[in-house]
Amino acid sequence: MSVWTQEEESFLLEHSEDMSLKELSHYLNKSLGSIRGKRERMGLNQRFRPFTDEEKEVIRSYYLAHPDEIDIGKLAKNMGRQKTSISRYAQKIGLSNSKRSFTDERKQKISESNSKRYVGEEGA
C-alpha cells in the first residue's frame, strides 16, 4: 500500500466528480480500491445529484442533434457529469437507441482493444 501525497489528495479532491474511478486510478497510479477508500475517508463519496432542467435540455438537445453518433464522453466532460449518468437518463426518457452506430473513433478503439486482447492466444 502506497502512502498518499498531498498532491495526490489535492488532485483527488479537485477531480473526484469529473473523472471516473478508472480514470483517477490510472492517473494517480492507485488501485480502484485505494481510490474508493480515500474518497470515503475524505468525504468525497459520489452522491446522487439530480439533473437540473437545464442539464436535461442539454442532453435532450444533444441526442436529438446527433441521432446516429453520440459522443457521450465529450458530452459528459462538457457537463462535468459521468457518462453512465447521462446515458441512463437518456435511456429513461426514451432517447437512447441501442441500434445507434459507433463513431469511427470508437470503432477504432474497440478494434485495437480486441487486437491487444487476443495477441498470443493463437498458439494456446
Short mmCIF file of the C-alpha atoms (twelve columns), coordinates in Angstrom:
data_MODEL
# 
_entry.id   MODEL 
# 
loop_
_atom_site.group_PDB 
_atom_site.id 
_atom_site.type_symbol 
_atom_site.label_atom_id 
_atom_site.label_alt_id 
_atom_site.label_comp_id 
_atom_site.label_asym_id 
_atom_site.label_seq_id 
_atom_site.Cartn_x 
_atom_site.Cartn_y 
_atom_site.Cartn_z 
_atom_site.pdbx_PDB_model_num 
ATOM 1   C CA . MET A 1   0.000   0.000   0.000   1 
ATOM 2   C CA . SER A 2   1.472   3.331   -1.017  1 
ATOM 3   C CA . VAL A 3   1.151   6.493   1.032   1 
ATOM 4   C CA . TRP A 4   -0.920  9.291   -0.454  1 
ATOM 5   C CA . THR A 5   0.939   12.539  -1.087  1 
ATOM 6   C CA . GLN A 6   -0.624  15.940  -0.539  1 
ATOM 7   C CA . GLU A 7   -0.542  16.480  -4.319  1 
ATOM 8   C CA . GLU A 8   -2.461  13.237  -4.929  1 
ATOM 9   C CA . GLU A 9   -5.060  14.134  -2.302  1 
ATOM 10  C CA . SER A 10  -5.457  17.590  -3.834  1 
ATOM 11  C CA . PHE A 11  -5.872  16.075  -7.299  1 
ATOM 12  C CA . LEU A 12  -8.487  13.644  -5.989  1 
ATOM 13  C CA . LEU A 13  -10.349 16.456  -4.273  1 
ATOM 14  C CA . GLU A 14  -10.301 18.577  -7.427  1 
ATOM 15  C CA . HIS A 15  -11.232 15.838  -9.913  1 
ATOM 16  C CA . SER A 16  -13.354 13.416  -7.890  1 
ATOM 17  C CA . GLU A 17  -16.597 14.490  -9.541  1 
ATOM 18  C CA . ASP A 18  -15.429 14.933  -13.127 1 
ATOM 19  C CA . MET A 19  -13.292 11.813  -13.552 1 
ATOM 20  C CA . SER A 20  -14.337 8.179   -13.273 1 
ATOM 21  C CA . LEU A 21  -12.756 5.844   -10.727 1 
ATOM 22  C CA . LYS A 22  -10.891 4.145   -13.565 1 
ATOM 23  C CA . GLU A 23  -9.514  7.454   -14.838 1 
ATOM 24  C CA . LEU A 24  -8.470  8.509   -11.327 1 
ATOM 25  C CA . SER A 25  -6.863  5.116   -10.756 1 
ATOM 26  C CA . HIS A 26  -4.889  5.357   -13.983 1 
ATOM 27  C CA . TYR A 27  -3.782  8.959   -13.479 1 
ATOM 28  C CA . LEU A 28  -2.805  8.516   -9.820  1 
ATOM 29  C CA . ASN A 29  -1.395  5.012   -10.322 1 
ATOM 30  C CA . LYS A 30  -3.530  3.696   -7.460  1 
ATOM 31  C CA . SER A 31  -5.879  0.716   -7.298  1 
ATOM 32  C CA . LEU A 32  -9.624  1.232   -7.627  1 
ATOM 33  C CA . GLY A 33  -9.988  0.119   -4.000  1 
ATOM 34  C CA . SER A 34  -7.432  2.676   -2.889  1 
ATOM 35  C CA . ILE A 35  -9.296  5.431   -4.745  1 
ATOM 36  C CA . ARG A 36  -12.648 4.340   -3.290  1 
ATOM 37  C CA . GLY A 37  -11.244 4.143   0.239   1 
ATOM 38  C CA . LYS A 38  -9.536  7.517   0.054   1 
ATOM 39  C CA . ARG A 39  -12.672 9.149   -1.315  1 
ATOM 40  C CA . GLU A 40  -14.628 7.639   1.568   1 
ATOM 41  C CA . ARG A 41  -12.137 8.901   4.152   1 
ATOM 42  C CA . MET A 42  -12.100 12.352  2.553   1 
ATOM 43  C CA . GLY A 43  -15.904 12.510  2.457   1 
ATOM 44  C CA . LEU A 44  -15.987 12.571  -1.329  1 
ATOM 45  C CA . ASN A 45  -18.479 9.790   -1.914  1 
ATOM 46  C CA . GLN A 46  -20.417 10.500  -5.032  1 
ATOM 47  C CA . ARG A 47  -23.928 11.283  -4.019  1 
ATOM 48  C CA . PHE A 48  -26.876 11.267  -6.312  1 
ATOM 49  C CA . ARG A 49  -27.196 14.692  -7.855  1 
ATOM 50  C CA . PRO A 50  -30.312 15.029  -9.995  1 
ATOM 51  C CA . PHE A 51  -30.018 16.703  -13.364 1 
ATOM 52  C CA . THR A 52  -31.183 20.289  -13.457 1 
ATOM 53  C CA . ASP A 53  -33.798 21.303  -16.026 1 
ATOM 54  C CA . GLU A 54  -31.006 22.999  -17.974 1 
ATOM 55  C CA . GLU A 55  -28.895 19.825  -17.988 1 
ATOM 56  C CA . LYS A 56  -31.876 17.755  -19.082 1 
ATOM 57  C CA . GLU A 57  -32.387 20.112  -22.016 1 
ATOM 58  C CA . VAL A 58  -28.688 19.934  -22.956 1 
ATOM 59  C CA . ILE A 59  -28.855 16.124  -23.018 1 
ATOM 60  C CA . ARG A 60  -32.114 16.058  -24.959 1 
ATOM 61  C CA . SER A 61  -30.854 18.601  -27.496 1 
ATOM 62  C CA . TYR A 62  -27.540 16.798  -27.945 1 
ATOM 63  C CA . TYR A 63  -29.168 13.413  -28.537 1 
ATOM 64  C CA . LEU A 64  -31.652 14.893  -30.993 1 
ATOM 65  C CA . ALA A 65  -28.940 16.802  -32.870 1 
ATOM 66  C CA . HIS A 66  -26.741 13.667  -33.154 1 
ATOM 67  C CA . PRO A 67  -29.215 10.832  -33.766 1 
ATOM 68  C CA . ASP A 68  -26.704 8.404   -35.281 1 
ATOM 69  C CA . GLU A 69  -23.443 9.082   -33.459 1 
ATOM 70  C CA . ILE A 70  -23.366 10.176  -29.829 1 
ATOM 71  C CA . ASP A 71  -20.081 11.067  -28.169 1 
ATOM 72  C CA . ILE A 72  -21.178 10.606  -24.566 1 
ATOM 73  C CA . GLY A 73  -17.612 11.083  -23.335 1 
ATOM 74  C CA . LYS A 74  -17.433 14.551  -24.841 1 
ATOM 75  C CA . LEU A 75  -20.889 15.461  -23.567 1 
ATOM 76  C CA . ALA A 76  -20.068 14.164  -20.072 1 
ATOM 77  C CA . LYS A 77  -16.823 16.107  -19.941 1 
ATOM 78  C CA . ASN A 78  -18.529 19.306  -21.062 1 
ATOM 79  C CA . MET A 79  -21.246 18.862  -18.442 1 
ATOM 80  C CA . GLY A 80  -18.966 17.677  -15.636 1 
ATOM 81  C CA . ARG A 81  -21.048 14.514  -15.295 1 
ATOM 82  C CA . GLN A 82  -20.423 10.784  -15.523 1 
ATOM 83  C CA . LYS A 83  -21.073 9.089   -18.874 1 
ATOM 84  C CA . THR A 84  -23.230 6.443   -17.219 1 
ATOM 85  C CA . SER A 85  -25.485 9.083   -15.617 1 
ATOM 86  C CA . ILE A 86  -26.092 10.723  -18.956 1 
ATOM 87  C CA . SER A 87  -26.740 7.514   -20.847 1 
ATOM 88  C CA . ARG A 88  -29.101 6.240   -18.122 1 
ATOM 89  C CA . TYR A 89  -31.040 9.491   -18.185 1 
ATOM 90  C CA . ALA A 90  -31.238 9.408   -21.993 1 
ATOM 91  C CA . GLN A 91  -32.465 5.834   -21.847 1 
ATOM 92  C CA . LYS A 92  -35.018 6.732   -19.168 1 
ATOM 93  C CA . ILE A 93  -36.590 9.452   -21.328 1 
ATOM 94  C CA . GLY A 94  -36.503 7.343   -24.496 1 
ATOM 95  C CA . LEU A 95  -33.597 8.999   -26.301 1 
ATOM 96  C CA . SER A 96  -31.239 6.038   -26.242 1 
ATOM 97  C CA . ASN A 97  -31.097 3.928   -29.363 1 
ATOM 98  C CA . SER A 98  -29.323 0.599   -29.000 1 
ATOM 99  C CA . LYS A 99  -29.063 0.335   -32.784 1 
ATOM 100 C CA . ARG A 100 -27.077 3.584   -32.982 1 
ATOM 101 C CA . SER A 101 -23.784 3.089   -34.777 1 
ATOM 102 C CA . PHE A 102 -20.435 3.734   -33.143 1 
ATOM 103 C CA . THR A 103 -18.321 6.691   -34.189 1 
ATOM 104 C CA . ASP A 104 -15.325 5.818   -36.366 1 
ATOM 105 C CA . GLU A 105 -13.045 6.735   -33.454 1 
ATOM 106 C CA . ARG A 106 -14.935 4.375   -31.114 1 
ATOM 107 C CA . LYS A 107 -14.828 1.565   -33.705 1 
ATOM 108 C CA . GLN A 108 -11.044 2.013   -33.957 1 
ATOM 109 C CA . LYS A 109 -10.620 1.868   -30.162 1 
ATOM 110 C CA . ILE A 110 -12.731 -1.303  -29.963 1 
ATOM 111 C CA . SER A 111 -10.742 -2.886  -32.767 1 
ATOM 112 C CA . GLU A 112 -7.420  -2.006  -31.111 1 
ATOM 113 C CA . SER A 113 -8.648  -3.279  -27.752 1 
ATOM 114 C CA . ASN A 114 -9.755  -6.590  -29.242 1 
ATOM 115 C CA . SER A 115 -6.464  -6.964  -31.130 1 
ATOM 116 C CA . LYS A 116 -4.460  -6.494  -27.928 1 
ATOM 117 C CA . ARG A 117 -6.671  -8.913  -26.018 1 
ATOM 118 C CA . TYR A 118 -6.103  -11.803 -28.412 1 
ATOM 119 C CA . VAL A 119 -2.402  -11.348 -29.071 1 
ATOM 120 C CA . GLY A 120 -0.558  -14.508 -28.063 1 
ATOM 121 C CA . GLU A 121 -3.662  -16.682 -27.831 1 
ATOM 122 C CA . GLU A 122 -3.244  -18.175 -31.308 1 
ATOM 123 C CA . GLY A 123 -0.714  -20.777 -30.225 1 
ATOM 124 C CA . ALA A 124 -2.505  -21.653 -26.990 1 
# 
